Amino acid sequence: MGGMPSNQEMRIPKSRAEVIFRFAITAIVVFFVLLAIVNFCSGLALIASSVWLALVMWIIWDESRREGGFRGFLISQMGDLFGRRFTKVIPDDAQPKDVCFGFDLLGHRFIQQCFPVDSIESVEWKPGQATGMAGRDMNDWTVFIWFDHHDPARSECELVPGI
């Protein structure tokens, strides 16, 4: 048998419910932002509009900081809505070195997170709420990858986004 291929990759499917939920939340937030702007410009409901716009701006600022800037935030949001997610193992000679998670969007590949294989502490997978309620497999499994950050300032474990 041959060695490991130079590039191991797996597509991570999105559930229909996840796609619908993300579109619904995005539409609701955009609708109320536009409504707040109209209200603000018309001089109506100034306090409520200001609070809503401040809250949305704070969330965008916080997420932009995590994504490395506003451009990264927008790319990540577009990837969540329209991208095709994947995980990829990047080998170093014959041994896997890094595990990467990202998405393909409009012919471009965006890597959201990579970490060394040897930093993985455990992998867990659990059925979702639908499986528990139905008493049979409803194809709603969630995978958790716990890894060591090698950074004492961060938490001991992290849930990999998008999995």
C-alpha positions in Angstrom: 0.0 0.0 0.0 1.1 3.5 -0.7 1.7 6.3 1.8 -0.7 9.0 2.8 -1.9 11.2 0.0 -0.3 14.6 -0.1 -3.6 16.2 0.6 -6.5 14.8 2.7 -9.7 16.7 2.7 -13.3 16.2 3.7 -16.4 18.3 3.0 -18.4 19.4 6.0 -22.1 19.5 5.1 -24.5 22.1 6.3 -27.9 21.1 7.5 -30.9 22.6 5.9 -32.0 23.9 9.3 -28.7 25.6 9.8 -28.8 27.4 6.4 -32.4 28.5 7.0 -31.6 29.7 10.5 -28.6 31.7 9.3 -30.5 33.4 6.5 -33.4 34.2 8.8 -31.2 35.7 11.5 -29.3 37.7 8.9 -32.5 39.0 7.3 -34.0 40.0 10.7 -30.8 41.8 11.8 -30.5 43.7 8.4 -34.3 44.6 8.4 -34.1 46.0 11.9 -30.8 47.9 11.2 -32.5 49.5 8.2 -35.6 50.3 10.2 -33.4 51.8 12.9 -31.6 54.0 10.4 -34.9 55.2 8.9 -36.3 55.9 12.4 -33.1 57.7 13.3 -33.2 59.9 10.2 -36.9 60.6 10.8 -36.4 61.5 14.4 -38.6 58.6 15.6 -37.7 56.2 18.4 -34.2 57.7 18.8 -33.3 55.9 22.0 -34.4 52.4 20.8 -32.8 53.0 17.3 -29.5 54.2 18.9 -29.4 51.2 21.3 -30.0 48.7 18.5 -27.4 50.3 16.2 -24.9 50.5 19.0 -25.5 46.8 19.9 -25.1 45.7 16.3 -22.0 47.8 15.8 -20.5 46.4 19.0 -21.2 42.8 17.8 -19.7 43.6 14.4 -16.6 45.2 16.0 -16.1 42.3 18.3 -16.4 39.7 15.6 -14.2 41.8 13.3 -11.5 41.9 15.9 -11.6 38.1 16.1 -11.6 37.7 12.4 -8.6 40.0 11.9 -10.6 43.0 10.6 -13.9 44.0 9.0 -12.9 42.3 5.7 -12.3 39.0 7.5 -15.6 39.4 9.3 -17.5 39.9 6.0 -15.7 37.0 4.3 -16.5 34.8 7.3 -20.2 35.8 7.2 -20.4 35.2 3.5 -18.7 31.8 4.0 -21.3 30.9 6.7 -24.1 31.8 4.4 -22.9 30.6 1.0 -19.6 28.8 1.4 -18.8 25.1 1.2 -17.1 24.1 4.4 -14.2 21.6 4.5 -11.5 20.2 6.8 -8.1 19.4 5.5 -5.0 17.7 6.9 -1.8 19.2 5.7 1.1 16.7 5.8 4.7 17.3 6.6 6.5 14.5 4.7 4.7 11.3 5.7 3.0 12.6 8.9 0.1 15.0 9.1 1.2 18.3 10.6 -1.8 20.6 10.7 -5.6 20.3 10.6 -7.3 23.2 8.9 -10.9 24.3 8.7 -12.3 26.6 6.1 -14.7 27.2 3.2 -14.7 27.6 -0.5 -16.6 30.7 -1.8 -16.7 32.0 -5.4 -13.7 30.0 -6.5 -11.5 31.1 -3.5 -10.4 29.0 -0.6 -10.5 30.6 2.9 -8.8 29.0 5.9 -10.5 30.0 9.1 -8.5 28.0 11.6 -5.5 25.7 11.6 -3.8 23.9 14.5 -1.1 21.2 14.8 -2.3 17.6 15.0 -0.2 16.9 18.0 -2.1 19.6 20.0 -5.4 17.7 19.7 -6.3 16.5 23.2 -9.6 14.7 22.3 -12.3 14.4 19.7 -15.9 13.9 20.8 -19.1 13.5 18.7 -22.6 13.6 20.1 -26.0 13.3 18.6 -28.1 16.5 18.5 -31.4 17.4 20.0 -33.5 16.0 17.2 -31.9 12.5 17.6 -32.6 12.6 21.3 -36.2 13.6 20.8 -36.9 11.2 18.0 -35.2 8.2 19.6 -33.4 7.4 16.3 -30.6 8.9 14.3 -31.7 12.2 12.7 -28.3 13.0 11.1 -27.7 15.9 13.5 -24.3 14.9 15.0 -21.9 17.5 16.3 -18.1 17.0 16.5 -16.0 18.7 19.1 -12.2 19.0 18.8 -10.5 19.9 22.0 -6.9 21.1 21.7 -4.2 22.8 23.7 -3.6 26.4 22.6 -0.1 26.5 24.1 -1.1 29.9 25.3 -1.9 30.3 29.0 -3.9 33.5 28.4 -6.5 31.6 26.4 -8.9 29.0 27.7 -7.7 25.4 28.0 -10.1 24.1 25.4 -11.9 25.6 22.4 -14.7 24.4 20.3 -13.7 24.7 16.6 -16.2 27.0 14.9 -18.4 25.7 12.2 -18.3 22.0 13.3 
